[in-house]
Amino acid sequence: MGKINVLDKHVAELIAAGEVVERPSSVVKELVENSVDAGASAVTVEIRNGGNTYMRVTDNGCGISREDVPAAFLRHATSKVRGQEDLERIGTLGFRGEALASVAAVAHVELLTRTQEELAGTHYVISGGEEEDCGDAGCAAGATLVVRDLFYNTPARMKFLKKDVVEANAIASLLDKIALSHPEISVRFLRDGKETLHTPGDGNLKSAVYAVYGKEFTAGLLPVDYELNGVRVWGFVSRPAAARPNRSMQNFFINGRYVRSRTAMVAVEEACKGSLMAGKVPACVLHIAVTFEAVDVNVHPAKTEVRFINERPIFDAVYHGVKTALSRGDTPSVLPLRRPEPNPFPRTESSVQMKMEPRGNTEPESPAAREVRPSVPVARPVSPQPARVPVLNDIEAPRFRTDYRAADIAFSPEPEKTAESSAACGEKKAAPESNPAREEEVPAAPVSPEPPEREKPAEEKPERLVGEAFGTYIILERGEDELVFIDKHAAHERLLYEQLRAQSGEAAQQMLLAPVPVTLDKNEYAAVIESLGVCAQAGFEIEDFGSGTVLVRSAPLILGGEDVAAAVMEIAGYLQSAKNDITTEKLDWLYHNVACRAAVKAGDLSEPQELIALVKRMEREDVRYCPHGRPVRIVLKRKDLERQFGRV
C-alpha cells in the first residue's frame, strides 16, 4: 500500500484556512477589504466576545449577484484577477480568492446580499465548507456577512486564541488602519454593543486621523505633500515636539494598502534626524502612490509586506517630502506682544511748560526775586544703560573648585552650628541677667587647654573631588595612588531604583495640576487598561478616557518635572510587548523606567556639593552596578597612569 495519500477536500481546506485565518482580526480584515474593493462608502463592523463567537460586517457596496454567491465561497474564486498579466499590476486589496472559502471552512457563515439591479436579495448559509441554505431575502443593496463560532470544528486552533479583550483590541487596531487608508469610507465599529469608532468618510485624511487618534495627536501633525520621480507622498508627520518613544504610531500605506515598510520608516527617521531628541521617533500617517508595476504585494498571505522593484525612489520621495514639511511647517513659536496703546494725553513741550509755570502768578519773575528764591536741584531723567553682554573671557573661570573634600560637606541638610560659625554668621544670643550673688555661689569651671589636632594617618586620607569630566563622570582622588571615575547617571539611577523598591509599591505621588491625556495605539491602550493596578503601585494614577486615550492624574513624586506623557507612552509599549503576566516583573521594569527618567542626566551641570552628596550616599549604600547591569565606577591606578607617560 502506498504511503502518499491524497487529502480529503475538507482536510485540505482546513489546512489552507490556517494560512489566511489566524484569529478573529484576520476574518475582519478579509471581509472589510472585500467591502472596500466592492466600492462601499460605509462599512460597519460589529463583534461580540472579541469576535470569537460573533462578527458582522455590513457595507453598501455593489453586492454579489445570485448566480455568483455559491462560487464566491469556492477556493481560488475571485472577480479581481483574470489572467497572469493581472498579477503584475494588482490594484485591489484582495486578489487570491481564498478569504471566503477559508472563513467558511472554520466557522458558521451567513450572507445577505443584493445588487442594485436585483429586486430581491440572497440569503446564503454555509458551515464548515458545506452549503446549508440558499434562498430569497429582503435586504438593502450591498452585503452583510455574519461569522459565528470561529474554529468550532478545529479545537486545537481555538486553544491558541487569546483573551476576548486582546482579540477585540487587535480588531480595533486593524480598523484604525483601514479608516486611515481610505478616508473616503465611513468606518463604524461596535464592540459588545458600544460604538468605539466612527469616521466621517468625507475624504479628508485629517478628519480620519482626528476620529482615530483624537485631538491631541492631530494637533501635533504637519501636512506632507510631495512628488518626486513619479512617486507621490502625502499625509502627515508629527512635529519634533510631538515625537514618541516608539514606532507604534507610524502608519504607511502603499496604494491604499497598510504595509510595514522599513524603507519608508528609515526615510522618515533620517529626515527628522537632528530635530528630535535621542530616543524619540516621529509619528506619521503617510500615503505613498506608485505604479502598480513597481511594487509586489503578493509576498505574504497577510499582505502587509511588500517588495519594491527599486527602493531608492521610494526612499527619496519620503525623505524629501518629510524634510520639506518640517522646514515649512515646524516654525518656532512666536510670543504675541501687545502693542502699547497710544497715550491720549501726549507729552509736548507746551504741556511741560504749563506744568512748570506757577498757577497764581502770570507776570514774569524779577531778577531780585530770582536771587532770593532758593535753588532746588532738578532731577533729570537718566537714560538706562544697555545691559553688558558677557564675552567669552568673562565665563572662562572654572565651573567649581577642585579642592573640595568628601569630609568638608556634611550629608545632613542642616549641619550643626558651632560657636565660631554662629559668631561668623552674626547670630546673637540673649545674655543672662547679671546676678552677683549667683556668680559668687557658682565658681567658674577651670578652662582646660584645647587638645592638639590629631593628625590622620596616611591610609585614612579622605577622597578629594578632582572635578567632573564631560558633564558625566565624577573624578575622585583616593589615597595616594588611585583615581576613581563614577558615572553619575548610573549611580543616581541605582539609588533611586533601590529607593522605589524599598517603598514596596507605596511610591509617593504628586497630583498633576491638569490631567495629561495620552493617545496610544489600541493594543498599547488595552495593555495599560489591564495593568492599571501595576501602574498605581509604581505611582501613576491612570484612568480610561476611551477611544485609545488615557488620562494621567498623578505621577511619581520622584519624576519631578519630567515629561509624564512620554513616560506613559514608554510604559505602554513595554506592557503591550510583555510576554508574561507576572506582576513583580512588570513592577520591577516600571521602577527601572521611573528611576532612569528621574536620575540626573549625562551632560547636566552639577554643583560640587551635589556630586559629593551623591558619592557619599553611593558609598554608604555600596552601589556597584546600575539597574541595567552596567558598572557604576572604575578605578585607575597611579602606576598605570605613570606608565602611559613613561615615568615608570
KAKATA-V841970 format. One record per helix or strand. SS is the DSSP state (hx for helix, st for strand). FROM is the first residue (numbers start at 0). TO is the last residue. If there is no record, write none. Layout:
ss;from;to
SS;FROM;TO
SS;FROM;TO
This chain:
ss;from;to
hx;8;19
hx;23;36
st;41;47
hx;48;50
st;53;58
hx;65;71
hx;83;87
hx;98;104
st;107;113
st;120;126
st;129;136
st;141;147
hx;154;157
hx;163;180
st;185;190
st;193;197
hx;204;212
hx;214;218
st;220;227
st;230;237
hx;239;241
st;243;243
st;249;253
st;256;258
hx;261;271
st;280;280
st;283;288
hx;291;293
st;294;295
st;306;307
hx;310;328
hx;348;355
hx;366;371
hx;391;394
st;404;404
hx;418;423
hx;435;440
hx;457;459
st;463;468
st;472;477
st;481;486
hx;487;501
st;508;518
hx;521;529
hx;531;536
st;540;545
st;548;555
hx;556;558
hx;563;576
hx;582;597
hx;607;619
st;624;624
st;630;630
st;632;636
hx;637;643
